[in-house]
Amino acid sequence: MLGRSLRNGIRLDGPLRPDVSSLDERMKPREVVAFVFAFEGEPERFLLPVLGIPAFERILRSLRKAGIERILLLTDIPQMRAAAEGGSIEAFDPKVDDLERAIRGNVILGAAGDLPLLAPGSIGAFVDGFDPSEGGLLRVDGLPIFLANGEGLLIDALNGSPIDVEAVIERYAAGGGRVRAAPPIPSDEALRLSGKRDLPRIEGVARRLRIDSLLEGGVSIVDPERTYPDEDVVIGAGTVIFPGVYPVSYTHLTLPTN
């Protein structure tokens, strides 16, 4: 992985960190910085709860679990900036903020904020498949996500308008950049939340994925079609969940010890 997961955005820079000051610039390790785009369409869609968690917060969690140390929210939506200020991410408005400072010399992962089901494993595999020395931009066909070195072509593409992932990729290619295709990700993870009309379908898929994860973890669910666990619920192996149960956030269910 190009990044390591650290809680609450805190970096650990201690004596064990290698000294790279004497290395050739092309050989220095680069930090992966994730840009989450939240602009076009219905602004409230990024804040719609999917199994109790706002859509954009779900992708932030996946990025952190995938080992991304630094996440920047690119948005001109006041509600989104306010939400970012209460967390461990930075909110940037490309119209007024200096993006080049955050981009230059890093590996940039760009993703739309309306991909609530994108999983940490897929993000990790995507990052692992990018070799900074090869240059160019790596993207998943049909999905608003890319990886590229934070250099001139990408900076120019991000400074254009409109500010969305597809437009940035198009401007990058138009400027002479090489765009490469990455392997596809599971179709369930590629679902985009364009508005409230998409919420029932996405929540249905998210609940199925959540229940599958619980079953794989040793939880017994009598009737999966009538069980509705929130994403943050902790349920220990061997626990039996009966129909009609709604475990909500901050619930912790385990077997009794005696």
C-alpha positions, 0 to 999 in steps of 0.5 A: 500500500502507498499509505497507512491508516491512521486514526483521526488524521494524526500522522506518526513522524518518529525516528523510525521514518526513513530519511529520504532527503538524499534520494533522487526525486523520482525515487522518493515515496509519495503520500497518497492524498484522496480528493472527494468531489462533492459538487454537481447535482442535488447537493443534499444527496451527499448527506443522505443516510445509507443505513444510518451513515451519510453517503459521503461519510461512508466513502470517507470511512472506506478511504481511511480503512484502505490506508489513506492518511489524508483526505480533502473534500473538494466542495462548494456546498456550505453544508458539506464544508460544515460537515468536514469542519466537524471531522478529521478532513480538510474542506477545499473550494477550488475557486478560492483555495490553493490546491496546488499546495496539496497536490504537488509531489503526492499521488492523488486519488480522486473519487466522487462523493456519491459512491457510498458502497465503494469498499476498502478492499477495492480502493486498496487494490486500486492504489496497489495497482498504480505505479507512480514511476509509470506516470499517466492517470489510472482510472476505472472505466465507467466509474468516477475514480482515478489515480495520478501523480500530482504534477502539472497536467493534473493541476491544470485539469483540476483548475478547470471547470466544471469540477467533477471527476469525469471532467478532470479526466477529460481535461487531463487527456485533452492536455496530452496526458495518458489515461490507463484503465484499471481492472473493474470493481464489483458492480454493487460498489459502483452504484451512484447516489444521484438523489433520493430516488436511488436510496431504496436500491442502494440501501437494499444492496448495502443491507445485503452486503452488511448481512453477508458480512455478519453471516461470514463473521459467525452471526446467525440471522433467522430471517435476513429479509427482515433484519435491519442492522445499522452499519456501526452495530457490533455483533459478536460471533455466535449471536442469533438475530431474530426477525424484525430486529433493528440493531441501531448505531452504537449497539454492541451485541455478544453472547453472554459469558455465563 
